[in-house]
Amino acid sequence: MTDRGRLLLMMYEGALKFLRQAKAGLEEQDIAKFCRFLSKSQAIIAELMNTLDFDKGGKIAKDLDRLYDFMLFYLTEANLHRDPERIGKVIGLLETVYKAYKEIVEEEKAQKSASESTTESRDKEEGKETPRRVQISL
């Protein structure tokens, strides 16, 4: 998994977590909690929107831009009307995008692992020594 892929998944996870907390705050009549977490989720969705690459992403990037814009609008409506159902709909949309992206990232990771495994096997057969890779995450 690339660092960019991992970061994007973390952003989706954070937005979903904050949306669930905002919805819970609203259902508990804790308006301060609702506003705090709604604001955080909106900031993440806005950042997802700002990081779209329209040159590389083409139609998908344009569609995601429209979807993120809709989510932000719908969350504004949820805030205005204090409506947990609207937050729930945004959670559903975001979960769908997250699951699709996660599947793509995991598939890329599996393909990369298979490719590296094939290269290592071929090198062993040819008597070449493969350098060890160490990945450090902070």
One Martini backbone bead per residue (centre of mass of N, CA, C, O) as a GRO file, in nm:
protein
  138
    1MET     BB    1   0.096   0.037   0.023
    2THR     BB    2   0.072   0.348  -0.012
    3ASP     BB    3   0.095   0.641   0.141
    4ARG     BB    4  -0.143   0.771  -0.004
    5GLY     BB    5  -0.345   0.543   0.043
    6ARG     BB    6  -0.329   0.543   0.352
    7LEU     BB    7  -0.410   0.840   0.392
    8LEU     BB    8  -0.688   0.823   0.259
    9LEU     BB    9  -0.807   0.611   0.447
   10MET     BB   10  -0.771   0.781   0.705
   11MET     BB   11  -0.961   1.007   0.618
   12TYR     BB   12  -1.214   0.841   0.594
   13GLU     BB   13  -1.212   0.730   0.883
   14GLY     BB   14  -1.227   1.006   1.021
   15ALA     BB   15  -1.490   1.106   0.897
   16LEU     BB   16  -1.666   0.873   0.999
   17LYS     BB   17  -1.613   0.909   1.298
   18PHE     BB   18  -1.715   1.206   1.319
   19LEU     BB   19  -2.000   1.156   1.212
   20ARG     BB   20  -2.087   0.961   1.434
   21GLN     BB   21  -2.039   1.165   1.665
   22ALA     BB   22  -2.233   1.382   1.564
   23LYS     BB   23  -2.486   1.209   1.566
   24ALA     BB   24  -2.473   1.139   1.865
   25GLY     BB   25  -2.489   1.431   1.969
   26LEU     BB   26  -2.768   1.485   1.852
   27GLU     BB   27  -2.919   1.246   1.992
   28GLU     BB   28  -2.812   1.368   2.288
   29GLN     BB   29  -2.826   1.689   2.280
   30ASP     BB   30  -2.512   1.759   2.201
   31ILE     BB   31  -2.421   2.035   2.039
   32ALA     BB   32  -2.117   2.063   2.079
   33LYS     BB   33  -2.043   1.785   1.971
   34PHE     BB   34  -2.176   1.808   1.701
   35CYS     BB   35  -2.017   2.057   1.595
   36ARG     BB   36  -1.728   1.954   1.628
   37PHE     BB   37  -1.758   1.691   1.442
   38LEU     BB   38  -1.877   1.820   1.193
   39SER     BB   39  -1.639   2.007   1.132
   40LYS     BB   40  -1.426   1.787   1.098
   41SER     BB   41  -1.564   1.636   0.864
   42GLN     BB   42  -1.576   1.876   0.668
   43ALA     BB   43  -1.270   1.919   0.650
   44ILE     BB   44  -1.204   1.645   0.523
   45ILE     BB   45  -1.385   1.664   0.274
   46ALA     BB   46  -1.251   1.920   0.166
   47GLU     BB   47  -0.971   1.788   0.135
   48LEU     BB   48  -1.054   1.570  -0.062
   49MET     BB   49  -1.140   1.776  -0.274
   50ASN     BB   50  -0.856   1.934  -0.297
   51THR     BB   51  -0.689   1.653  -0.389
   52LEU     BB   52  -0.787   1.639  -0.659
   53ASP     BB   53  -0.698   1.495  -0.985
   54PHE     BB   54  -0.808   1.593  -1.293
   55ASP     BB   55  -0.593   1.487  -1.489
   56LYS     BB   56  -0.583   1.183  -1.381
   57GLY     BB   57  -0.901   1.131  -1.299
   58GLY     BB   58  -1.116   1.272  -1.449
   59LYS     BB   59  -1.428   1.161  -1.415
   60ILE     BB   60  -1.389   1.064  -1.125
   61ALA     BB   61  -1.304   1.335  -1.005
   62LYS     BB   62  -1.564   1.484  -1.083
   63ASP     BB   63  -1.758   1.300  -0.928
   64LEU     BB   64  -1.629   1.339  -0.649
   65ASP     BB   65  -1.666   1.642  -0.635
   66ARG     BB   66  -1.975   1.631  -0.639
   67LEU     BB   67  -2.009   1.448  -0.394
   68TYR     BB   68  -1.863   1.625  -0.185
   69ASP     BB   69  -2.043   1.869  -0.227
   70PHE     BB   70  -2.301   1.730  -0.138
   71MET     BB   71  -2.209   1.654   0.145
   72LEU     BB   72  -2.163   1.943   0.245
   73PHE     BB   73  -2.450   2.038   0.197
   74TYR     BB   74  -2.592   1.820   0.373
   75LEU     BB   75  -2.445   1.902   0.637
   76THR     BB   76  -2.560   2.184   0.646
   77GLU     BB   77  -2.851   2.088   0.665
   78ALA     BB   78  -2.815   1.925   0.923
   79ASN     BB   79  -2.744   2.171   1.092
   80LEU     BB   80  -2.993   2.348   1.039
   81HIS     BB   81  -3.205   2.090   1.119
   82ARG     BB   82  -3.104   1.875   1.307
   83ASP     BB   83  -3.025   1.598   1.114
   84PRO     BB   84  -2.938   1.264   1.141
   85GLU     BB   85  -3.021   1.148   0.861
   86ARG     BB   86  -2.823   1.312   0.689
   87ILE     BB   87  -2.574   1.197   0.816
   88GLY     BB   88  -2.634   0.901   0.743
   89LYS     BB   89  -2.617   0.943   0.435
   90VAL     BB   90  -2.321   1.033   0.430
   91ILE     BB   91  -2.207   0.782   0.554
   92GLY     BB   92  -2.298   0.591   0.328
   93LEU     BB   93  -2.140   0.726   0.099
   94LEU     BB   94  -1.857   0.717   0.228
   95GLU     BB   95  -1.844   0.409   0.265
   96THR     BB   96  -1.855   0.338  -0.034
   97VAL     BB   97  -1.595   0.482  -0.116
   98TYR     BB   98  -1.407   0.349   0.087
   99LYS     BB   99  -1.445   0.051  -0.001
  100ALA     BB  100  -1.351   0.090  -0.291
  101TYR     BB  101  -1.070   0.204  -0.227
  102LYS     BB  102  -0.971  -0.028  -0.049
  103GLU     BB  103  -0.984  -0.243  -0.268
  104ILE     BB  104  -0.777  -0.112  -0.456
  105VAL     BB  105  -0.538  -0.099  -0.259
  106GLU     BB  106  -0.529  -0.408  -0.196
  107GLU     BB  107  -0.484  -0.498  -0.488
  108GLU     BB  108  -0.217  -0.350  -0.531
  109LYS     BB  109  -0.070  -0.494  -0.303
  110ALA     BB  110  -0.100  -0.784  -0.413
  111GLN     BB  111   0.043  -0.731  -0.685
  112LYS     BB  112   0.313  -0.641  -0.565
  113SER     BB  113   0.372  -0.900  -0.406
  114ALA     BB  114   0.367  -1.092  -0.649
  115SER     BB  115   0.592  -0.951  -0.807
  116GLU     BB  116   0.815  -0.977  -0.589
  117SER     BB  117   0.803  -1.286  -0.562
  118THR     BB  118   0.881  -1.351  -0.855
  119THR     BB  119   1.154  -1.205  -0.853
  120GLU     BB  120   1.282  -1.364  -0.618
  121SER     BB  121   1.262  -1.646  -0.744
  122ARG     BB  122   1.429  -1.584  -0.996
  123ASP     BB  123   1.687  -1.493  -0.847
  124LYS     BB  124   1.739  -1.760  -0.698
  125GLU     BB  125   1.768  -1.934  -0.953
  126GLU     BB  126   2.016  -1.734  -1.055
  127GLY     BB  127   2.182  -1.650  -0.778
  128LYS     BB  128   2.059  -1.401  -0.666
  129GLU     BB  129   2.069  -1.138  -0.443
  130THR     BB  130   1.839  -0.992  -0.236
  131PRO     BB  131   1.750  -0.715  -0.113
  132ARG     BB  132   1.660  -0.581   0.179
  133ARG     BB  133   1.358  -0.453   0.312
  134VAL     BB  134   1.281  -0.157   0.501
  135GLN     BB  135   0.999  -0.051   0.686
  136ILE     BB  136   0.916   0.274   0.811
  137SER     BB  137   0.686   0.382   1.059
  138LEU     BB  138   0.550   0.690   1.220
   0.00000   0.00000   0.00000
